[in-house]
Amino acid sequence: MNKFTPHSSPQAILIAGVAILAGLLLAAGSVSAQLTAKANHDHIKIDFFYHGSTVSVRGITDPGTDLIIKIASPEGHESLKQKGKVGGLLWMNVGTMKFEHVPNLYAIYSTKRIDDLIDQKEQDKFVIGLPALSRHAELNPSAGEEEKAKWFGEFIKYKEHSKLYTTSAGNIEMKEKDGKQFYYILTQWPYEAPPGDYLVTVYAVKNGRVVDQAESKVLVEQAGIVKTLAGMAKNNAALYGLISIVSALGAGFGVGLIFRKGGGAH
């Protein structure tokens, strides 16, 4: 029995290839194709007069898309001391809870409430929002869901009080022009944020899912006398300690002279 094996002509293969390519291009065009992100103040220097700064984020996105902006440091570990009564009398540190896979700084800004933009699955996928961060984090020693929620709640309070964790909705300025959507936000950079590399991630959201993202970086580093003293404290602790003692004595001597000139206390 003869077997018949169908084959396609070169013209049919070419037509099929063009159709597939057109389909891919149309699919790509259905999501945000022009999302950009730029941190305007992307190099912050901590000098002697440093008291925090500002960072603005601006860019372009497709019209009709919502935005979520996340500013975060690399993930690491943090710890909180657990206090309790010892002997039924004294409050003392009785243990330490360690939090793994949490950033030191974490800020979320969005055009609308996160829950109104994306569902829990998308939030967890991109670690967007404090609830998603709590599910992403690990506690050591391990704890049940109720205990974890309690501890993570205390951790969030501590971070928010230190101005290192923040969430905000509705503060991103949006403006359409020439068929494009421009966005802008000015954020306060906390004094408490340590030197290091920080990542700004902008997510374009449409129909309940993240369709595109763009990134920019912010570098925070010590400069001038602050950098010199920090390096000395790390590499030459003895000299740093001596300078600290001399500085303290000098300050005390100066205060004493001021009081003498003022006639002292009666």
Salt bridges, closest charged atoms under 4 A:
ASP42 OD2 - LYS38 NZ 3.39
ASP66 OD2 - LYS112 NZ 3.61
GLU75 OE2 - HIS136 NE2 2.75
GLU78 OE2 - LYS159 NZ 3.27
ASP115 OD2 - ARG113 NH2 3.77
ASP116 OD1 - ARG113 NH1 3.15
ASP124 OD1 - ARG135 NE 2.85
GLU138 OE1 - HIS101 NE2 3.81
GLU154 OE2 - LYS157 NZ 3.64
GLU221 OE2 - HIS43 NE2 2.65
